[in-house]
């Protein structure tokens, strides 16, 4: 839900624009399009009129129309043949509506587009051929008529739309009349042609059926074939006596095989039981033998008593010995009884196998005898089938011939007009509500499609949620885009409650001053201390202090993915803000390839970082001081481009310098090169405690930052968070409420002021 609301907030101007354009076009269409009227006539596809031609109810039932037939009649009504009949009957080639130019909104557009192409093709006074007039009228007719089926009934709705109500009704009625006349003519011609052909075909089929019957009788007499159903023509499908015997034998064979399986199972079971010393209870029940069950019960009773006596008197006691003797006799008796049962089951199994062999032999003999007869029956079946086909075809064709003969005397059609068209009282088009609704829907669809496309290609950072989700780190602040307010900013800062001007700390004792007149943008937090821009850097300082409570966090490096994202501006303002609060801060320009801070804060510096770590001068001789905040700044003086700047930043000399500064300053802010073009930032992991990553709002690509941080895990591990810079607060309101209109223009205004 939140995503949908955010999408609507961001893209509503595009959506509203397309919807407004669509509505405007719809109003133009409504005001320029002429009114048209639609007349309706209804045609019924009725089969009840042909009932008098049928011999029985079954034949009448076959005349019911299905959906495919109704659709076929609809296509016939839409054909050019019906259209030409209507044009001829109503003389539409003489009507300007059908042979004149198009009118209305789309007609005007068509004439405007086609005029340059056809203005020279023909003279306006040139005569038009009759065929061209017919084709033009036919095109107009086909474009304005409509035929539809009413629900799932056999009623067809014939409609025609015209600027004239009377003409619309006349054309709609003419369509129905033309269709009925076409049906009558087609039925008469088809019936006449079919009757002539059927008469010849019936005579030919009669001779073929008689010849086929004669062939069946001759074949039966020759092969001595007699079936159980009789010996007449058409009995070839009756079953012979030998076939019935085979069926019975096969059934008996199946029963015998089932008996063999059952006997074999009993035999296998008894053999398994004989391997046991004492059959268990389940075995006795399955065998259904009371003797075995009785002997087993006695055996178990003796065994129980033997165990008791043995425990009480010892295993060699006379009673125990007698019980063991009796148990041996019982076990022997059970074995003899099981052997008797096994012999009985074996005998049953052998008898079943012998019966199977006998039945298989009998079945084989029956099959051999039946094969000889079946060979002859194959020829008989073929001859009988041919005779049946000839008789069936002859009867069918004879019946159809009689029907065709009757239908020639009754030229009626299954269709009739049940509702004639009358001139409509109201216009059918254009429909104002429908046109406006459709235009709004189309405008919204186009607007949403365009908005969705813009969202899909907008792969830049715009919200804190994107930073936290994609980069898996904190978004420390969103800084609005600001403009430099000039060299008089220090005076304005004093008016807005900034700290009073103070001198540089005596720890350095340098007379070199930061030139605040070069660019006020790099000291904006001092010039506008109550702005939301300054408040964002206070949020960054809080994050630094919280991290410092866990581990040492004095050296803060600011970097970005690409140049011009505002990292140097952010580093300068961040350092000025901390220094303005009373802390001892030094700002170092370590962007040795492009020292922006050195150009913006100092006018033509002569010495700087490289000279200090090279031992040419003392640190105090290279530091510049800001009179307002007491900030110390160590520039980088580059006379020519350095090829190995990363080795300088990774050297022991600069590490020794930073270690010394840790003892003298509360915070050390380092402006680093961008991460993508050079590898210098990776070389600073030995000297930097935490990194702040500056991302230009609405400009830096998502995949660019992900790729750079993913390829530098040593930077990501020390990443304090991300700062979104140069945010457009008016547009930001559409993406994120917290940093949008309410944050900047309502709530924060109670405590400071907004841009």
C-alpha positions in Angstrom: 0.0 0.0 0.0 2.8 2.4 0.9 4.5 1.7 -2.4 1.3 2.4 -4.4 0.8 5.7 -2.6 4.4 6.7 -3.2 4.1 5.8 -6.9 1.0 7.9 -7.2 2.6 10.8 -5.4 5.7 10.7 -7.6 4.0 10.3 -11.0 0.6 12.0 -10.5 1.6 15.0 -12.9 2.1 12.5 -15.8 -1.1 10.6 -15.0 -3.1 13.7 -14.7 -1.6 15.1 -17.9 -2.5 12.1 -20.0 -6.0 11.9 -18.5 -6.6 15.6 -19.2 -5.4 15.2 -22.8 -7.7 12.3 -23.4 -10.7 14.1 -22.0 -9.9 17.2 -24.1 -9.7 15.0 -27.2 -13.0 13.4 -26.3 -14.7 16.8 -26.1 -13.3 17.7 -29.5 -14.7 14.4 -30.8 -18.2 15.0 -29.3 -18.5 18.5 -30.7 -17.3 17.7 -34.2 -19.1 14.3 -34.7 -22.5 14.3 -36.3 -25.3 12.4 -34.6 -26.2 9.0 -36.0 -29.3 6.8 -35.5 -29.5 3.0 -35.3 -32.6 1.0 -36.3 -33.1 -2.6 -35.3 -35.1 -5.4 -37.0 -35.3 -9.0 -35.6 -35.2 -12.2 -37.7 -36.2 -15.6 -36.4 -34.5 -18.8 -37.6 -37.6 -21.0 -37.4 -37.7 -24.7 -38.4 -41.3 -25.4 -37.5 -42.6 -24.6 -41.0 -40.8 -27.6 -42.5 -42.6 -30.1 -40.2 -45.2 -30.9 -42.9 -42.4 -32.2 -45.1 -41.2 -34.8 -42.6 -42.4 -38.4 -42.2 -41.8 -38.8 -38.5 -40.8 -36.8 -35.4 -37.2 -38.2 -35.5 -36.6 -36.6 -38.9 -38.0 -33.3 -37.6 -35.7 -33.4 -34.6 -32.7 -33.5 -36.9 -33.7 -30.1 -38.2 -32.8 -28.3 -34.9 -30.3 -25.6 -35.5 -27.0 -25.7 -33.5 -24.8 -22.8 -32.6 -22.5 -23.4 -35.6 -25.5 -23.2 -38.0 -26.7 -20.0 -36.5 -23.2 -18.4 -36.7 -23.1 -19.6 -40.4 -26.4 -17.7 -41.1 -25.0 -14.6 -39.4 -21.9 -14.7 -41.7 -24.3 -15.1 -44.7 -26.2 -12.0 -43.6 -22.8 -10.2 -43.4 -21.8 -11.3 -46.9 -21.5 -8.9 -49.8 -24.2 -10.7 -51.7 -26.9 -9.5 -49.2 -25.4 -6.0 -49.3 -25.6 -5.8 -53.1 -29.2 -6.9 -53.0 -30.1 -4.2 -50.5 -28.2 -1.6 -52.6 -30.1 -2.7 -55.7 -33.5 -2.7 -54.1 -33.2 0.7 -52.4 -31.1 2.3 -55.2 -28.5 3.4 -52.7 -26.0 4.3 -55.4 -28.2 7.5 -55.9 -28.1 8.4 -52.2 -25.3 11.0 -51.3 -25.0 9.3 -47.9 -23.6 6.2 -49.5 -21.6 7.6 -52.3 -20.6 11.0 -50.9 -17.6 12.0 -48.7 -17.2 11.0 -45.1 -18.4 13.4 -42.4 -17.7 13.9 -38.7 -14.4 14.1 -36.7 -12.7 11.1 -38.3 -13.9 12.1 -41.8 -12.3 15.5 -41.4 -9.1 14.0 -40.3 -9.1 11.5 -43.2 -9.8 14.3 -45.8 -7.0 16.4 -44.3 -4.5 13.5 -44.5 -5.5 12.3 -47.9 -5.8 15.6 -49.6 -2.1 16.0 -50.4 -2.0 12.5 -51.9 -5.2 12.5 -54.0 -5.6 16.2 -54.9 -4.0 15.6 -58.3 -5.2 12.1 -58.9 -8.6 12.9 -60.4 -10.6 15.9 -61.3 -13.6 16.6 -59.0 -15.8 16.9 -62.0 -14.6 13.6 -63.6 -17.5 11.0 -64.0 -17.5 8.0 -61.7 -18.3 4.5 -63.1 -21.3 2.5 -62.0 -19.1 -0.2 -60.5 -17.2 2.4 -58.5 -20.4 3.8 -57.1 -21.6 0.3 -56.2 -18.3 -0.5 -54.4 -18.4 2.8 -52.5 -22.0 2.3 -51.4 -21.2 -1.3 -50.4 -18.3 -0.1 -48.3 -20.6 2.4 -46.5 -23.2 -0.3 -46.0 -20.9 -2.9 -44.6 -19.3 -0.4 -42.3 -22.6 0.7 -40.7 -24.6 -2.6 -40.5 -24.4 -5.0 -37.6 -25.8 -8.5 -37.1 -25.8 -10.2 -33.7 -27.4 -13.2 -32.1 -29.9 -12.4 -29.3 -28.5 -14.3 -26.3 -28.6 -18.1 -27.0 -31.8 -17.9 -29.0 -32.5 -18.3 -32.7 -33.3 -14.7 -33.0 -31.0 -12.4 -35.0 -30.8 -8.7 -34.5 -30.2 -6.7 -37.7 -29.2 -3.1 -37.2 -28.1 -0.3 -39.4 -26.7 3.1 -38.3 -27.3 6.2 -40.4 -27.6 10.0 -40.0 -31.2 9.7 -41.1 -33.6 7.7 -38.9 -35.9 6.8 -41.8 -33.0 5.6 -43.9 -31.7 3.5 -41.0 -35.1 1.7 -40.6 -35.5 1.1 -44.4 -32.0 -0.5 -44.7 -32.5 -2.7 -41.6 -35.8 -4.1 -43.0 -34.3 -4.5 -46.5 -31.5 -6.7 -45.0 -34.1 -9.1 -43.6 -36.1 -9.2 -46.9 -33.0 -9.8 -49.0 -31.9 -12.6 -46.7 -35.3 -14.4 -46.9 -35.4 -14.1 -50.7 -31.8 -15.4 -50.9 -32.8 -18.4 -48.8 -35.8 -19.2 -51.0 -33.8 -19.0 -54.2 -30.9 -21.1 -52.9 -33.3 -23.8 -51.5 -35.2 -24.1 -54.7 -32.1 -24.4 -56.9 -30.5 -26.9 -54.5 -33.7 -29.1 -54.3 -34.1 -29.2 -58.1 -30.5 -30.2 -58.7 -30.5 -32.8 -55.8 -33.8 -34.4 -57.1 -32.4 -35.1 -60.5 -29.2 -36.6 -59.2 -31.0 -38.7 -56.6 -33.3 -40.3 -59.1 -30.4 -41.7 -61.2 -28.5 -42.8 -58.1 -31.5 -44.7 -56.6 -31.9 -46.8 -59.7 -28.2 -47.7 -59.8 -28.2 -48.6 -56.1 -31.2 -50.9 -56.5 -29.3 -53.1 -59.0 -26.2 -53.2 -56.8 -28.2 -54.4 -53.8 -29.9 -57.2 -55.7 -26.6 -58.5 -57.0 -25.1 -58.4 -53.5 -27.9 -60.5 -52.0 -27.5 -63.1 -54.7 -23.7 -63.4 -54.0 -24.4 -64.1 -50.3 -26.8 -67.0 -51.0 -24.4 -68.6 -53.4 -21.4 -68.4 -51.0 -23.3 -70.1 -48.1 -24.5 -72.9 -50.3 -20.9 -73.5 -51.6 -19.2 -73.5 -48.1 -22.1 -75.2 -46.2 -22.2 -72.5 -43.5 -25.0 -72.9 -41.0 -25.2 -70.5 -38.1 -27.3 -70.8 -34.9 -29.5 -67.9 -35.8 -30.6 -69.3 -39.2 -29.4 -69.5 -42.8 -31.0 -66.5 -44.4 -29.4 -63.3 -45.7 -28.0 -61.0 -43.1 -27.2 -63.7 -40.5 -23.4 -63.7 -40.9 -23.1 -62.0 -37.5 -24.7 -65.0 -35.6 -22.5 -67.2 -33.4 -21.6 -70.8 -34.5 -21.9 -73.8 -32.2 -18.2 -74.4 -32.1 -17.7 -70.8 -31.0 -20.1 -71.3 -28.1 -18.2 -74.4 -27.0 -14.9 -72.6 -27.1 -16.4 -69.9 -24.8 -17.6 -72.5 -22.3 -14.2 -74.3 -22.3 -12.3 -71.1 -21.9 -14.4 -70.2 -18.8 -13.8 -73.6 -17.3 -10.1 -73.3 -17.9 -10.0 -70.0 -16.1 -11.8 -71.6 -13.1 -9.3 -74.6 -13.1 -6.3 -72.2 -13.1 -7.8 -70.4 -10.2 -8.2 -73.6 -8.3 -4.5 -74.5 -9.1 -3.4 -71.3 -7.6 -5.5 -71.8 -4.5 -4.2 -75.4 -4.0 -0.6 -74.3 -4.6 -1.0 -71.6 -2.0 -2.4 -74.0 0.6 0.4 -76.5 -0.1 3.1 -73.9 0.2 1.6 -72.7 3.4 1.5 -76.1 5.0 5.1 -76.8 4.0 6.2 -73.6 5.7 4.2 -74.6 8.9 5.9 -78.0 8.9 9.3 -76.3 9.3 8.1 -74.8 12.6 8.4 -76.7 15.9 5.1 -75.5 17.2 2.6 -73.8 14.9 1.4 -70.5 16.1 -2.2 -69.5 16.7 -2.6 -67.8 13.4 -1.5 -71.0 11.6 -4.0 -73.2 13.4 -6.9 -70.8 12.6 -5.9 -70.5 8.9 -5.7 -74.3 8.5 -9.2 -74.7 10.1 -8.0 -78.0 11.8 -9.4 -78.6 15.3 -6.9 -81.4 16.0 -3.8 -79.2 15.5 -5.4 -76.5 17.5 -6.2 -78.9 20.4 -2.7 -80.4 20.3 -1.1 -77.0 20.3 -3.2 -75.8 23.3 -2.1 -78.9 25.3 1.5 -78.4 24.3 1.4 -74.8 25.5 -0.3 -75.8 28.8 2.4 -78.5 29.4 5.1 -76.0 28.6 3.7 -73.5 31.1 3.5 -76.2 33.8 7.0 -77.4 33.0 8.4 -73.9 33.4 6.7 -73.6 36.8 7.9 -77.0 38.0 11.4 -76.4 36.8 11.6 -73.1 38.6 10.2 -74.7 41.8 11.8 -78.2 41.8 14.6 -78.0 39.3 14.9 -79.1 35.7 15.7 -82.7 36.6 12.7 -83.4 38.7 10.5 -86.3 37.7 7.4 -84.2 37.1 9.5 -81.9 34.8 10.9 -84.9 32.9 7.4 -86.4 32.5 6.1 -83.1 31.1 8.9 -82.9 28.6 8.1 -86.4 27.5 4.5 -85.6 27.0 5.4 -82.4 25.1 7.6 -84.4 22.7 4.7 -86.8 22.0 2.4 -83.8 21.4 4.9 -82.3 19.0 5.2 -85.6 17.2 1.4 -85.9 16.9 1.2 -82.3 15.4 3.9 -83.2 12.9 2.1 -86.3 11.8 -1.2 -84.4 11.5 0.5 -81.6 9.4 2.1 -84.3 7.2 -1.3 -85.8 6.6 -2.7 -82.4 5.7 0.2 -81.7 3.4 -0.4 -85.0 1.5 -4.1 -84.0 1.1 -3.2 -80.6 -0.2 -0.7 -82.1 -2.6 -3.3 -84.5 -4.0 -5.7 -81.6 -4.5 -3.0 -79.7 -6.3 -2.2 -82.6 -8.7 -5.9 -83.1 -9.5 -6.3 -79.4 -10.4 -3.2 -79.5 -12.6 -4.5 -82.6 -14.4 -7.9 -80.9 -15.0 -6.1 -77.9 -16.4 -4.2 -80.0 -18.9 -7.4 -81.7 -20.0 -9.2 -78.4 -20.5 -6.3 -76.9 -22.4 -6.2 -79.9 -24.8 -10.0 -79.6 -25.3 -9.7 -75.9 -26.0 -6.9 -76.4 -28.5 -8.9 -78.9 -30.4 -11.9 -76.6 -30.5 -9.7 -73.7 -31.7 -8.2 -75.8 -34.5 -11.7 -76.8 -35.7 -13.0 -73.2 -35.5 -10.2 -71.8 -37.5 -11.2 -73.7 -40.6 -14.8 -72.4 -40.3 -13.7 -68.8 -39.6 -11.6 -68.7 -42.8 -14.8 -69.3 -44.8 -16.8 -66.9 -42.6 -14.3 -64.0 -43.4 -15.4 -64.2 -47.0 -19.1 -64.4 -46.0 -18.9 -61.4 -43.7 -17.3 -59.3 -46.5 -20.1 -60.3 -48.9 -22.8 -59.7 -46.3 -21.4 -56.3 -45.3 -21.4 -55.2 -48.9 -25.0 -56.3 -49.3 -26.1 -54.4 -46.1 -24.3 -51.3 -47.3 -26.1 -51.4 -50.6 -29.4 -51.9 -49.0 -28.8 -49.0 -46.5 -27.6 -46.6 -49.1 -30.5 -47.5 -51.4 -33.1 -46.9 -48.6 -31.5 -43.6 -47.6 -31.3 -42.3 -51.1 -34.8 -43.4 -51.9 -36.1 -41.6 -48.8 -34.2 -38.4 -49.6 -35.5 -38.5 -53.2 -39.1 -38.6 -51.9 -38.4 -35.7 -49.6 -36.9 -33.7 -52.3 -39.8 -34.3 -54.6 -42.2 -33.0 -51.9 -40.0 -29.9 -51.1 -40.1 -28.8 -54.7 -43.8 -28.2 -54.3 -43.3 -26.2 -51.0 -40.6 -23.5 -51.5 -40.6 -22.1 -48.0 -37.8 -20.8 -45.8 -36.9 -21.4 -42.1 -36.5 -17.6 -41.4 -39.0 -14.9 -40.9 -39.0 -11.3 -39.7 -40.6 -11.1 -36.2 -40.0 -7.3 -35.6 -39.7 -4.8 -38.3 -37.5 -1.8 -37.9 -39.0 1.6 -37.2 -37.3 5.0 -37.3 -35.5 5.5 -33.9 -36.4 8.5 -31.8 -33.0 9.1 -30.2 -29.4 9.2 -31.5 -27.3 6.2 -30.8 -23.9 7.9 -31.2 -21.9 9.6 -30.1 -22.7 8.6 -26.5 -21.4 11.3 -24.3 -21.0 9.4 -21.0 -19.4 6.4 -22.8 -17.0 8.5 -24.8 -15.9 10.4 -21.7 -15.6 7.3 -19.6 -13.5 5.6 -22.3 -11.3 8.6 -22.7 -10.7 8.8 -19.0 -9.8 5.1 -18.9 -7.5 5.4 -21.9 -5.8 8.5 -20.4 -5.3 6.8 -17.1 -3.9 3.7 -18.7 -1.5 5.7 -20.9 -0.6 7.8 -17.8 0.1 4.7 -15.7 2.0 3.0 -18.5 4.2 6.1 -19.0 4.6 6.5 -15.2 5.6 2.8 -14.9 8.1 3.2 -17.6 9.6 6.3 -15.9 9.8 4.4 -12.7 11.6 1.4 -14.4 14.3 3.6 -15.9 14.7 5.8 -12.7 17.5 3.6 -11.3 19.1 6.3 -9.1 19.1 7.0 -5.3 16.1 9.0 -4.1 15.1 7.6 -0.7 16.6 6.5 2.6 14.8 3.2 2.1 16.8 2.5 -1.1 20.0 3.1 0.8 19.1 0.8 3.7 17.7 -2.0 1.5 20.2 -2.0 -1.4 23.4 -1.0 0.4 22.6 -2.6 3.8 23.9 0.5 5.7 22.5 3.6 7.4 21.4 6.7 5.6 22.9 9.4 7.9 21.2 12.4 6.3 19.5 13.8 3.2 21.0 17.2 2.4 19.0 19.6 0.3 20.5 21.3 -2.7 21.8 24.7 -1.8 23.3 27.7 -3.5 26.2 29.9 -2.5 25.0 33.1 -0.8 28.2 35.1 -1.4 31.0 36.5 0.6 28.7 38.5 2.9 27.4 35.2 4.4 29.4 35.6 7.6 27.5 38.7 8.5 24.2 36.9 7.8 25.3 34.0 9.9 25.8 36.3 12.9 22.3 37.7 12.5 20.9 34.1 12.6 22.5 33.2 15.8 25.8 31.7 14.7 28.8 31.6 17.1 30.8 34.7 17.5 34.0 35.2 15.6 37.0 33.7 17.3 40.7 33.3 16.7 42.5 30.2 15.8 43.7 27.9 18.5 47.2 28.6 19.7 48.3 25.0 19.2 49.4 25.7 15.7 50.1 29.4 15.8 49.9 30.0 12.1 49.0 33.3 10.5 47.6 31.7 7.3 43.9 32.2 7.0 41.1 30.3 5.1 39.7 32.6 2.4 36.0 32.7 3.1 35.4 35.0 0.1 36.3 32.4 -2.5 33.3 30.2 -2.1 30.6 30.6 0.5 29.1 27.2 -0.4 31.9 25.4 1.4 31.0 27.2 4.6 27.3 27.1 4.2 26.6 25.5 7.6 28.3 28.6 9.2 26.4 31.0 7.0 23.1 29.3 7.6 23.4 27.4 10.9 19.7 26.9 11.4 19.1 25.5 7.9 18.0 21.9 7.3 21.3 21.6 5.4 23.2 22.2 8.6 20.9 20.0 10.5 21.8 17.1 8.2 25.4 17.4 9.1 24.5 17.5 12.8 22.9 14.1 12.3 26.2 12.9 10.7 28.1 14.2 13.7 25.8 12.4 16.1 26.4 9.1 14.2 30.2 9.7 14.5 30.0 10.4 18.2 27.9 7.3 18.8 30.3 5.2 16.9 33.2 6.8 18.8 31.7 5.6 22.1 32.3 2.0 20.9 35.7 2.4 19.2 38.1 5.2 18.4 36.5 7.2 15.7 38.5 10.4 15.2 39.6 10.1 11.6 36.6 10.4 9.3 37.1 10.0 5.5 34.5 11.3 3.0 34.4 9.8 -0.4 31.9 9.1 -3.3 31.5 6.9 -6.3 32.1 9.5 -9.0 33.4 13.1 -9.1 31.0 16.1 -8.7 28.8 14.4 -6.2 29.6 17.0 -3.5 32.0 15.1 -1.3 34.4 18.0 -1.0 31.6 20.4 -0.1 30.3 17.9 2.4 33.7 17.4 4.0 34.2 21.2 4.3 30.8 21.9 5.8 31.1 18.9 8.1 34.4 20.1 9.4 33.2 23.7 9.8 30.1 22.4 11.7 32.2 20.4 14.2 34.7 23.2 14.7 32.0 25.7 15.2 30.7 23.7 18.1 34.0 24.1 19.9 35.9 21.0 19.0 39.4 21.0 17.7 39.1 19.9 14.1 41.6 19.6 11.2 40.4 19.2 7.6 42.9 17.5 5.2 42.6 17.5 1.5 43.8 14.0 0.4 42.4 14.1 -3.1 45.8 14.3 -4.6 44.5 13.9 -8.2 42.0 16.8 -8.0 42.4 18.9 -4.7 39.1 20.8 -4.9 39.2 21.9 -1.2 42.7 23.4 -1.7 41.4 25.5 -4.6 38.2 26.6 -2.9 39.4 27.4 0.7 42.9 28.8 0.1 44.0 31.3 -2.5 47.1 30.0 -4.3 48.6 27.8 -1.5 52.3 27.2 -1.7 52.9 24.3 0.7 50.7 21.5 1.9 50.4 17.8 2.7 53.1 16.5 0.4 55.7 18.9 1.7 54.8 18.0 5.3 55.1 14.2 4.9 58.2 14.8 2.8 59.9 16.6 5.7 60.4 19.8 3.8 58.5 22.0 6.2 56.9 21.7 9.6 53.2 21.0 10.0 52.4 24.3 11.5 53.8 26.1 8.5 51.3 24.4 6.2 48.1 24.7 8.2 45.5 27.4 7.4 43.0 28.6 10.0 39.4 29.8 9.7 38.8 32.9 11.9 35.1 32.1 12.5 35.2 28.5 13.6 38.9 27.9 14.4 39.0 25.1 11.8 42.5 24.0 10.7 43.0 23.1 7.1 45.9 21.2 5.5 45.8 21.7 1.7 47.4 19.6 -1.0 49.6 21.5 -3.4 50.0 19.6 -6.7 52.3 21.1 -9.3 51.8 18.2 -11.7 49.6 15.1 -11.9 50.8 12.3 -9.6 51.0 8.8 -11.0 51.3 7.0 -7.7 49.0 8.9 -5.4 47.8 5.7 -3.8 51.3 4.8 -2.6 51.6 8.2 -0.9 48.3 7.7 0.9 49.4 4.2 2.0 52.9 5.3 3.1 54.2 5.2 6.7 54.9 8.9 6.5 51.2 9.9 6.2 50.3 7.3 8.8 52.8 8.9 11.2 51.3 12.3 10.4 47.8 11.1 11.2 48.9 9.4 14.4 50.4 12.7 15.5 47.3 14.6 14.7 45.2 12.2 16.7 46.9 13.5 19.8 46.3 17.2 19.0 42.8 17.2 17.5 39.4 15.9 18.5 38.3 15.2 14.9 40.3 14.7 11.7 38.2 15.1 8.6 39.8 13.8 5.3 38.5 14.6 1.8 39.3 11.5 -0.2 39.2 10.9 -4.0 36.1 9.2 -5.5 36.1 5.5 -5.4 35.3 4.6 -9.0 38.0 6.4 -11.0 41.1 5.7 -8.8 42.1 3.2 -6.1 43.4 5.8 -3.7 40.6 5.4 -1.1 41.5 1.7 -0.6 45.0 2.8 0.4 43.7 4.8 3.3 42.3 2.0 5.4 45.3 2.2 7.7 44.7 5.8 8.7 40.9 6.2 8.5 38.6 5.0 11.3 35.2 5.4 9.5 34.1 6.4 6.0 31.1 8.5 5.1 29.9 7.8 1.5 28.4 10.8 -0.3 25.8 9.9 -3.0 24.3 12.6 -5.3 20.5 12.4 -5.0 18.6 11.7 -8.2 21.8 11.3 -10.2 24.1 8.5 -9.0 23.1 5.1 -10.4 22.1 2.3 -8.0 24.3 -0.3 -9.6 27.3 2.0 -9.6 27.3 2.4 -5.8 26.5 -1.3 -5.3 29.4 -2.3 -7.5 31.9 0.1 -6.0 31.1 -0.9 -2.3 30.9 -4.5 -3.2 34.3 -4.5 -4.8 35.9 -2.7 -1.8 34.9 -4.8 1.3 37.6 -3.1 3.4 35.8 0.2 2.8 32.3 -1.2 3.4 33.4 -2.8 6.7 34.4 0.7 8.0 31.4 2.5 6.4 29.6 4.7 8.9 26.8 5.4 6.5 25.6 7.2 3.4 24.7 10.9 2.9 22.3 11.7 0.1 23.4 15.1 -1.3 21.8 17.7 -3.5 18.3 16.6 -2.9 15.5 18.5 -4.5 13.1 19.0 -1.6 10.1 19.7 -3.8 10.5 16.5 -5.8 11.7 14.5 -2.7 8.2 15.1 -1.2 6.9 12.7 -3.8 9.3 9.9 -2.8 9.6 10.1 1.0 7.3 11.9 3.4 9.8 12.1 6.2 12.2 14.2 4.2 9.5 15.9 2.1 7.2 18.8 2.5 6.2 18.2 6.1 9.8 17.8 7.3 11.2 20.8 5.6 8.2 23.2 5.5 6.2 22.4 8.5 7.9 20.6 11.4 11.4 21.8 11.0 10.2 25.4 10.6 9.3 25.4 14.3 12.9 25.0 15.3 14.9 26.5 12.3 14.1 27.6 8.9 13.9 25.9 5.5 15.2 26.7 2.1 
